[in-house]
Amino acid sequence: MPILLYFRHTIFTVMKTKLYILITFLVLIACKKDDGVRNDNPYLVDPLVNLTLNLNLPEYNPLKFPGNSITINHQGIKGIVIYNVNNDLYTAFELSDPNHTPNSCSRMTIEGIVASCPCNDDNSYDIVTGQHQADENLYPMLQYIATRTGDNIQIGN
């Protein structure tokens, strides 16, 4: 009888170990970095960005109202555009065209919710989603994380 208990205990231990290994394996393959196309973009580096915008300051006042955007120069690669979607959701994107190497004409201009590149390539992007307006197979705009807490918007990566 004791030998049966020993075998039952051994089999249970082996099965429990296999179950732990299987669960660990499933967790590891389920964890995937969610940068998608962003990591594959050969044209843009991922610059260090860490900004806090105080909405009580006059230069950031437009961001208090949905549908408005501002640009921040001298941040990121060619600047950053921040857009107020609905006072809770903000988007922030790099102003360097993501579909060619940064150069003298690659800084995009903003008109409404469209960022356009002046480099004779007809690239234009939606600053709400970051997607190219004509070809979804092209690289999207480089996005930064934008979080509002009280009267401050934190922009970073």
N, CA, C and O of each residue as an XYZ file, in Angstrom:
628
protein
N       0.803     -1.193      0.000
C       0.000      0.000      0.000
C       0.855      1.270      0.000
O       0.544      2.200     -0.744
N       1.911      1.344      0.800
C       2.735      2.548      0.772
C       3.361      2.794     -0.598
O       3.567      3.943     -0.988
N       3.659      1.736     -1.320
C       4.258      1.920     -2.640
C       3.252      2.542     -3.611
O       3.643      3.316     -4.485
N       1.962      2.217     -3.473
C       0.925      2.823     -4.302
C       0.797      4.306     -3.998
O       0.637      5.115     -4.912
N       0.864      4.667     -2.737
C       0.821      6.081     -2.351
C       2.007      6.838     -2.926
O       1.872      7.975     -3.378
N       3.182      6.190     -2.904
C       4.382      6.813     -3.450
C       4.206      7.082     -4.947
O       4.504      8.180     -5.418
N       3.719      6.075     -5.703
C       3.525      6.251     -7.142
C       2.458      7.300     -7.442
O       2.612      8.101     -8.364
N       1.377      7.294     -6.663
C       0.331      8.286     -6.863
C       0.878      9.693     -6.607
O       0.594     10.622     -7.363
N       1.659      9.842     -5.546
C       2.275     11.129     -5.229
C       3.242     11.559     -6.333
O       3.254     12.730     -6.713
N       4.044     10.640     -6.850
C       5.013     10.929     -7.902
C       4.299     11.350     -9.186
O       4.684     12.328     -9.827
N       3.265     10.612     -9.553
C       2.515     10.946    -10.766
C       1.865     12.323    -10.615
O       1.900     13.125    -11.548
N       1.276     12.602     -9.461
C       0.652     13.902     -9.211
C       1.686     15.023     -9.315
O       1.413     16.067     -9.908
N       2.868     14.810     -8.743
C       3.934     15.822     -8.780
C       4.387     16.072    -10.213
O       4.584     17.222    -10.603
N       4.554     15.023    -10.997
C       4.978     15.160    -12.393
C       3.909     15.913    -13.195
O       4.231     16.799    -13.987
N       2.650     15.559    -12.989
C       1.564     16.235    -13.713
C       1.472     17.707    -13.311
O       1.241     18.574    -14.155
N       1.653     17.981    -12.027
C       1.606     19.362    -11.555
C       2.756     20.167    -12.162
O       2.559     21.317    -12.555
N       3.928     19.592    -12.243
C       5.086     20.260    -12.824
C       4.844     20.545    -14.305
O       5.146     21.637    -14.785
N       4.303     19.568    -15.027
C       4.011     19.769    -16.452
C       2.970     20.867    -16.644
O       3.068     21.663    -17.578
N       1.981     20.910    -15.771
C       0.955     21.940    -15.852
C       1.565     23.323    -15.631
O       1.235     24.261    -16.357
N       2.446     23.465    -14.646
C       3.119     24.745    -14.404
C       3.955     25.164    -15.610
O       3.954     26.333    -15.996
N       4.659     24.220    -16.195
C       5.485     24.520    -17.368
C       4.597     24.968    -18.525
O       4.926     25.934    -19.213
N       3.477     24.281    -18.748
C       2.561     24.639    -19.818
C       1.981     26.044    -19.608
O       1.925     26.836    -20.548
N       1.557     26.349    -18.397
C       0.997     27.674    -18.100
C       2.051     28.753    -18.300
O       1.764     29.795    -18.889
N       3.265     28.517    -17.819
C       4.357     29.481    -17.994
C       4.628     29.712    -19.475
O       4.805     30.851    -19.906
N       4.660     28.636    -20.250
C       4.899     28.750    -21.687
C       3.802     29.575    -22.357
O       4.094     30.450    -23.172
N       2.543     29.298    -22.017
C       1.426     30.035    -22.605
C       1.474     31.516    -22.242
O       1.182     32.368    -23.082
N       1.834     31.828    -21.012
C       1.941     33.228    -20.595
C       3.054     33.926    -21.371
O       2.892     35.064    -21.810
N       4.173     33.246    -21.537
C       5.299     33.864    -22.247
C       5.003     34.114    -23.714
O       5.398     35.148    -24.253
N       4.314     33.189    -24.373
C       4.033     33.433    -25.792
C       2.891     34.425    -25.964
O       2.767     35.044    -27.021
N       2.055     34.584    -24.944
C       0.966     35.555    -25.032
C       1.472     36.970    -24.823
O       0.851     37.916    -25.307
N       2.585     37.145    -24.113
C       3.147     38.472    -23.870
C       3.925     38.897    -25.097
O       4.898     38.255    -25.493
N       3.482     39.984    -25.685
C       4.124     40.488    -26.882
C       4.188     41.995    -26.783
O       3.205     42.637    -26.413
N       5.323     42.561    -27.107
C       5.453     44.006    -27.093
C       4.520     44.587    -28.136
O       4.489     44.108    -29.270
N       3.754     45.615    -27.774
C       2.701     46.131    -28.625
C       3.136     47.379    -29.385
O       2.423     48.382    -29.387
N       4.288     47.327    -30.022
C       4.739     48.472    -30.793
C       4.512     48.284    -32.288
O       4.600     49.246    -33.051
N       4.223     47.063    -32.713
C       3.870     46.787    -34.099
C       4.786     47.439    -35.104
O       6.006     47.286    -35.043
N       4.190     48.172    -36.035
C       4.919     48.810    -37.126
C       5.915     49.822    -36.611
O       6.950     50.045    -37.239
N       5.624     50.441    -35.474
C       6.485     51.489    -34.929
C       7.926     51.014    -34.774
O       8.852     51.753    -35.107
N       8.130     49.808    -34.279
C       9.483     49.288    -34.095
C      10.176     48.995    -35.414
O      11.405     48.978    -35.478
N       9.410     48.766    -36.455
C       9.981     48.376    -37.733
C      10.313     49.563    -38.629
O      10.878     49.371    -39.705
N       9.978     50.780    -38.216
C      10.194     51.938    -39.065
C      11.696     52.236    -39.166
O      12.325     52.598    -38.172
N      12.273     52.085    -40.376
C      13.718     52.310    -40.534
C      14.091     53.791    -40.635
O      15.274     54.130    -40.616
N      13.100     54.671    -40.740
C      13.376     56.077    -40.969
C      13.488     56.908    -39.695
O      14.245     57.879    -39.655
N      12.751     56.542    -38.667
C      12.701     57.372    -37.467
C      13.296     56.656    -36.265
O      13.079     55.461    -36.063
N      14.047     57.407    -35.475
C      14.504     56.918    -34.177
C      13.396     57.230    -33.179
O      12.487     58.003    -33.484
N      13.461     56.649    -32.014
C      12.465     56.913    -30.982
C      13.111     57.845    -29.954
O      13.733     57.380    -29.000
N      12.962     59.179    -30.151
C      13.640     60.115    -29.253
C      13.018     60.102    -27.858
O      11.842     59.775    -27.696
N      13.803     60.453    -26.876
C      13.302     60.535    -25.510
C      12.440     61.790    -25.380
O      12.907     62.903    -25.617
N      11.190     61.596    -25.003
C      10.260     62.708    -24.822
C       9.617     62.562    -23.453
O       9.102     61.499    -23.106
N       9.651     63.639    -22.680
C       9.011     63.662    -21.360
C       8.629     65.112    -21.073
O       9.443     65.892    -20.578
N       7.376     65.464    -21.392
C       6.896     66.836    -21.234
C       5.687     66.866    -20.318
O       4.896     65.924    -20.286
N       5.550     67.950    -19.579
C       4.334     68.207    -18.824
C       3.811     69.563    -19.273
O       4.498     70.577    -19.151
N       2.581     69.573    -19.796
C       1.953     70.800    -20.268
C       0.894     71.223    -19.259
O      -0.048     70.477    -18.990
N       1.047     72.415    -18.703
C       0.082     72.947    -17.747
C      -0.969     73.736    -18.522
O      -0.667     74.774    -19.112
N      -2.210     73.234    -18.517
C      -3.276     73.865    -19.293
C      -3.660     75.248    -18.786
O      -4.404     75.963    -19.458
N      -3.169     75.637    -17.619
C      -3.439     76.983    -17.108
C      -2.527     78.029    -17.739
O      -2.764     79.227    -17.585
N      -1.487     77.591    -18.449
C      -0.592     78.530    -19.131
C      -1.198     78.928    -20.479
O      -1.775     78.086    -21.167
N      -1.075     80.195    -20.861
C      -1.733     80.679    -22.081
C      -1.339     79.926    -23.353
O      -2.178     79.744    -24.235
N      -0.094     79.488    -23.467
C       0.333     78.825    -24.705
C      -0.321     77.457    -24.901
O      -0.358     76.945    -26.020
N      -0.843     76.855    -23.811
C      -1.496     75.555    -23.911
C      -3.014     75.658    -23.789
O      -3.700     74.636    -23.794
N      -3.548     76.871    -23.681
C      -4.982     77.093    -23.530
C      -5.830     76.426    -24.620
O      -6.907     75.920    -24.303
N      -5.397     76.401    -25.896
C      -6.219     75.733    -26.916
C      -6.521     74.263    -26.585
O      -7.542     73.731    -27.023
N      -5.652     73.611    -25.826
C      -5.867     72.201    -25.502
C      -6.972     71.978    -24.476
O      -7.280     70.835    -24.138
N      -7.565     73.048    -23.983
C      -8.703     72.901    -23.070
C      -9.988     72.581    -23.824
O     -10.990     72.215    -23.210
N      -9.969     72.716    -25.156
C     -11.184     72.586    -25.949
C     -11.033     71.476    -26.991
O     -10.062     71.461    -27.748
N     -11.998     70.545    -27.031
C     -11.949     69.462    -28.024
C     -11.857     69.999    -29.455
O     -12.486     70.998    -29.802
N     -11.060     69.311    -30.272
C     -10.901     69.706    -31.669
C      -9.730     70.628    -31.911
O      -9.424     70.940    -33.061
N      -9.062     71.078    -30.853
C      -7.915     71.972    -31.010
C      -6.609     71.192    -30.874
O      -6.544     70.141    -30.235
N      -5.592     71.740    -31.490
C      -4.261     71.143    -31.391
C      -3.221     72.245    -31.224
O      -3.467     73.408    -31.546
N      -2.072     71.860    -30.722
C      -0.920     72.764    -30.670
C       0.298     71.977    -31.133
O       0.308     70.747    -31.101
N       1.316     72.698    -31.559
C       2.583     72.056    -31.891
C       3.638     72.535    -30.904
O       3.657     73.694    -30.488
N       4.499     71.619    -30.554
C       5.625     71.915    -29.667
C       6.891     71.749    -30.502
O       7.203     70.649    -30.958
N       7.609     72.835    -30.695
C       8.868     72.786    -31.444
C       9.998     72.358    -30.520
O       9.871     72.426    -29.297
N      11.077     71.927    -31.095
C      12.300     71.571    -30.364
C      12.088     70.404    -29.410
O      12.778     70.292    -28.396
N      11.139     69.538    -29.731
C      10.930     68.296    -28.988
C      10.800     67.180    -30.019
O      10.403     67.422    -31.159
N      11.133     65.972    -29.619
C      11.078     64.867    -30.559
C      12.120     65.055    -31.640
O      13.214     65.555    -31.380
N      11.779     64.652    -32.859
C      12.711     64.790    -33.982
C      12.513     66.130    -34.686
O      13.460     66.901    -34.842
N      11.284     66.403    -35.110
C      10.964     67.651    -35.821
C       9.847     68.439    -35.139
O       9.316     69.394    -35.707
N       9.497     68.035    -33.927
C       8.404     68.686    -33.219
C       7.300     67.679    -32.922
O       7.323     66.550    -33.414
N       6.342     68.100    -32.117
C       5.247     67.221    -31.703
C       3.935     67.985    -31.862
O       3.864     69.176    -31.557
N       2.898     67.296    -32.341
C       1.557     67.865    -32.382
C       0.720     67.142    -31.329
O       0.725     65.914    -31.252
N      -0.003     67.928    -30.512
C      -0.892     67.372    -29.490
C      -2.306     67.803    -29.858
O      -2.547     68.972    -30.158
N      -3.241     66.855    -29.835
C      -4.619     67.103    -30.247
C      -5.578     66.690    -29.140
O      -5.441     65.609    -28.566
N      -6.558     67.555    -28.836
C      -7.587     67.257    -27.843
C      -8.761     66.596    -28.559
O      -9.462     67.240    -29.339
N      -8.971     65.308    -28.290
C     -10.074     64.586    -28.913
C     -11.380     64.900    -28.202
O     -12.372     65.246    -28.842
N     -11.381     64.777    -26.848
C     -12.635     64.985    -26.109
C     -12.434     65.401    -24.648
O     -13.271     65.091    -23.800
N     -11.364     66.081    -24.353
C     -10.990     66.524    -22.996
C     -10.532     65.396    -22.086
O      -9.907     65.667    -21.061
N     -10.812     64.157    -22.414
C     -10.273     63.018    -21.668
C      -9.202     62.308    -22.483
O      -8.255     61.751    -21.929
N      -9.358     62.333    -23.804
C      -8.436     61.653    -24.709
C      -7.657     62.686    -25.514
O      -8.231     63.558    -26.166
N      -6.339     62.566    -25.450
C      -5.437     63.431    -26.219
C      -4.534     62.537    -27.045
O      -4.197     61.431    -26.624
N      -4.142     63.009    -28.214
C      -3.152     62.286    -29.009
C      -1.926     63.172    -29.156
O      -2.023     64.399    -29.136
N      -0.776     62.535    -29.304
C       0.484     63.256    -29.506
C       1.309     62.484    -30.530
O       1.559     61.290    -30.366
N       1.733     63.181    -31.593
C       2.475     62.536    -32.670
C       3.692     63.355    -33.058
O       3.713     64.580    -32.933
N       4.707     62.642    -33.533
C       5.922     63.228    -34.081
C       5.582     63.930    -35.389
O       4.778     63.423    -36.171
N       6.186     65.096    -35.636
C       5.928     65.855    -36.858
C       6.885     65.531    -38.001
O       6.778     66.124    -39.075
N       7.812     64.611    -37.794
C       8.674     64.183    -38.894
C       7.937     63.103    -39.685
O       7.449     62.131    -39.108
N       7.856     63.274    -41.007
C       7.158     62.297    -41.840
C       7.774     60.915    -41.614
O       8.980     60.743    -41.786
N       6.961     59.931    -41.231
C       7.499     58.611    -40.906
C       7.892     57.779    -42.119
O       8.403     56.671    -41.958
N       7.667     58.280    -43.321
C       7.940     57.466    -44.504
C       9.130     57.928    -45.328
O       9.257     57.569    -46.498
N       9.997     58.720    -44.724
C      11.320     58.967    -45.295
C      12.239     59.516    -44.211
O      11.784     59.955    -43.155
N      13.504     59.484    -44.481
C      14.508     59.936    -43.533
C      14.311     61.425    -43.239
O      14.065     62.205    -44.160
N      14.417     61.829    -41.964
C      14.292     63.256    -41.649
C      15.279     64.095    -42.457
O      16.464     63.774    -42.547
N      14.768     65.170    -43.038
C      15.606     66.081    -43.816
C      15.016     67.479    -43.736
O      14.131     67.736    -42.921
N      15.496     68.373    -44.570
C      15.083     69.776    -44.470
C      13.610     70.008    -44.797
O      13.054     71.030    -44.398
N      12.965     69.088    -45.512
C      11.553     69.297    -45.851
C      10.619     68.306    -45.158
O       9.423     68.308    -45.451
N      11.107     67.472    -44.265
C      10.270     66.396    -43.710
C       9.409     66.813    -42.525
O       8.625     66.006    -42.026
N       9.538     68.070    -42.059
C       8.680     68.518    -40.959
C       7.299     68.818    -41.507
O       7.128     69.668    -42.381
N       6.304     68.094    -40.969
C       4.943     68.241    -41.467
C       4.278     69.492    -40.906
O       4.623     69.972    -39.826
N       3.318     70.007    -41.665
C       2.517     71.146    -41.231
C       1.119     70.648    -40.897
O       0.663     69.635    -41.427
N       0.449     71.370    -40.014
C      -0.874     70.973    -39.542
C      -1.922     71.918    -40.102
O      -1.774     73.138    -40.035
N      -2.983     71.341    -40.656
C      -4.159     72.107    -41.060
C      -5.372     71.289    -40.640
O      -5.651     70.234    -41.210
N      -6.091     71.789    -39.634
C      -7.209     71.030    -39.078
C      -6.693     69.783    -38.384
O      -5.892     69.871    -37.454
N      -7.155     68.610    -38.837
C      -6.667     67.349    -38.252
C      -5.745     66.603    -39.217
O      -5.544     65.396    -39.088
N      -5.190     67.331    -40.179
C      -4.323     66.710    -41.175
C      -2.901     67.251    -41.044
O      -2.671     68.460    -41.026
N      -1.951     66.309    -40.954
C      -0.525     66.652    -40.989
C      -0.022     66.318    -42.383
O      -0.169     65.184    -42.840
N       0.572     67.297    -43.067
C       1.026     67.098    -44.443
C       2.519     67.341    -44.549
O       3.070     68.239    -43.913
N       3.159     66.519    -45.368
C       4.592     66.654    -45.618
C       4.795     67.500    -46.866
O       4.162     67.232    -47.888
N       5.657     68.512    -46.819
C       5.885     69.368    -47.982
C       6.936     68.834    -48.957
O       7.373     69.573    -49.840
N       7.351     67.576    -48.824
C       8.454     67.026    -49.628
C       8.039     66.478    -50.998
O       8.702     65.571    -51.501
N       6.996     66.978    -51.609
C       6.562     66.500    -52.935
C       6.282     64.994    -52.963
O       6.466     64.348    -53.994
N       5.837     64.438    -51.834
C       5.492     63.011    -51.821
C       4.014     62.795    -51.523
O       3.547     61.658    -51.458
N       3.281     63.891    -51.341
C       1.835     63.841    -51.084
C       1.461     63.023    -49.853
O       0.341     62.518    -49.775
N       2.371     62.879    -48.890
C       2.042     62.169    -47.666
C       1.238     63.073    -46.739
O       1.640     64.199    -46.449
N       0.104     62.567    -46.282
C      -0.698     63.288    -45.295
C      -1.288     62.271    -44.323
O      -1.592     61.137    -44.691
N      -1.442     62.704    -43.078
C      -1.821     61.803    -41.989
C      -2.907     62.444    -41.138
O      -3.005     63.668    -41.047
N      -3.709     61.609    -40.526
C      -4.746     62.035    -39.596
C      -4.096     62.164    -38.218
O      -3.519     61.194    -37.727
N      -4.174     63.341    -37.578
C      -3.522     63.508    -36.271
C      -4.357     62.945    -35.121
O      -3.932     63.001    -33.967
N      -5.530     62.407    -35.419
C      -6.310     61.721    -34.394
C      -5.846     60.268    -34.287
O      -5.696     59.737    -33.186
N      -5.621     59.627    -35.442
C      -5.223     58.209    -35.461
C      -3.751     58.005    -35.812
O      -3.168     56.983    -35.449
N      -3.148     58.957    -36.510
C      -1.761     58.812    -36.956
C      -1.624     58.074    -38.275
O      -0.512     57.941    -38.786
N      -2.728     57.588    -38.843
C      -2.674     56.795    -40.071
C      -2.500     57.669    -41.310
O      -2.982     58.801    -41.367
N      -1.801     57.115    -42.298
C      -1.674     57.769    -43.595
C      -3.062     57.861    -44.196
O      -3.845     56.917    -44.089
N      -3.380     58.980    -44.826
C      -4.742     59.173    -45.322
C      -5.051     58.400    -46.599
O      -6.215     58.096    -46.862
N      -4.040     58.075    -47.394
C      -4.310     57.411    -48.665
C      -3.870     55.950    -48.695
O      -4.484     55.146    -49.397
N      -2.842     55.592    -47.966
C      -2.279     54.239    -48.067
C      -1.998     53.682    -46.680
O      -1.011     54.057    -46.047
N      -2.851     52.798    -46.209
C      -2.686     52.242    -44.856
C      -1.479     51.316    -44.734
O      -1.133     50.904    -43.627
N      -0.833     50.982    -45.850
C       0.363     50.142    -45.809
C       1.630     50.933    -45.510
O       2.675     50.350    -45.222
N       1.540     52.255    -45.578
C       2.695     53.090    -45.235
C       2.787     53.215    -43.716
O       1.818     52.959    -43.000
N       3.958     53.610    -43.239
C       4.149     53.758    -41.797
C       3.245     54.848    -41.234
O       3.092     55.906    -41.845
N       2.642     54.594    -40.065
C       1.856     55.641    -39.412
C       2.787     56.626    -38.717
O       3.986     56.378    -38.593
N       2.237     57.728    -38.273
C       3.013     58.711    -37.524
C       3.531     58.068    -36.234
O       2.879     57.193    -35.664
N       4.690     58.503    -35.788
C       5.256     58.033    -34.528
C       4.449     58.642    -33.392
O       4.372     59.864    -33.262
N       3.847     57.787    -32.571
C       2.956     58.266    -31.511
C       3.660     58.307    -30.166
O       4.467     57.438    -29.836
N       3.335     59.340    -29.397
C       3.772     59.468    -28.016
C       2.559     59.242    -27.117
O       1.420     59.385    -27.560
N       2.799     58.898    -25.885
C       1.718     58.686    -24.919
C       1.305     60.046    -24.369
O       2.149     60.831    -23.939
N       0.006     60.320    -24.384
C      -0.536     61.582    -23.862
C      -1.574     61.252    -22.802
O      -2.567     60.582    -23.086
N      -1.345     61.726    -21.569
C      -2.240     61.439    -20.451
C      -2.568     62.734    -19.727
O      -1.677     63.496    -19.354
N      -3.867     62.971    -19.532
C      -4.292     64.164    -18.795
C      -4.588     63.790    -17.353
O      -5.305     62.829    -17.074
N      -4.010     64.583    -16.431
C      -4.282     64.457    -15.007
C      -4.554     65.856    -14.484
O      -3.643     66.677    -14.379
N      -5.814     66.124    -14.156
C      -6.179     67.482    -13.707
C      -5.957     68.471    -14.828
O      -6.489     68.306    -15.926
N      -5.171     69.503    -14.554
C      -4.865     70.535    -15.555
C      -3.519     70.318    -16.230
O      -2.980     71.242    -16.839
N      -2.966     69.110    -16.130
C      -1.693     68.811    -16.751
C      -1.845     67.687    -17.755
O      -2.599     66.737    -17.543
N      -1.110     67.812    -18.858
C      -1.031     66.742    -19.837
C       0.422     66.275    -19.858
O       1.337     67.067    -20.082
N       0.619     64.998    -19.625
C       1.951     64.393    -19.652
C       2.157     63.753    -21.013
O       1.358     62.916    -21.433
N       3.223     64.139    -21.707
C       3.570     63.588    -23.014
C       4.892     62.835    -22.842
O       5.860     63.384    -22.315
N       4.926     61.594    -23.285
C       6.164     60.817    -23.142
C       6.147     59.561    -23.978
O       5.217     59.300    -24.741
N       7.208     58.792    -23.811
C       7.306     57.497    -24.480
C       7.959     56.497    -23.563
O       8.136     55.338    -23.939
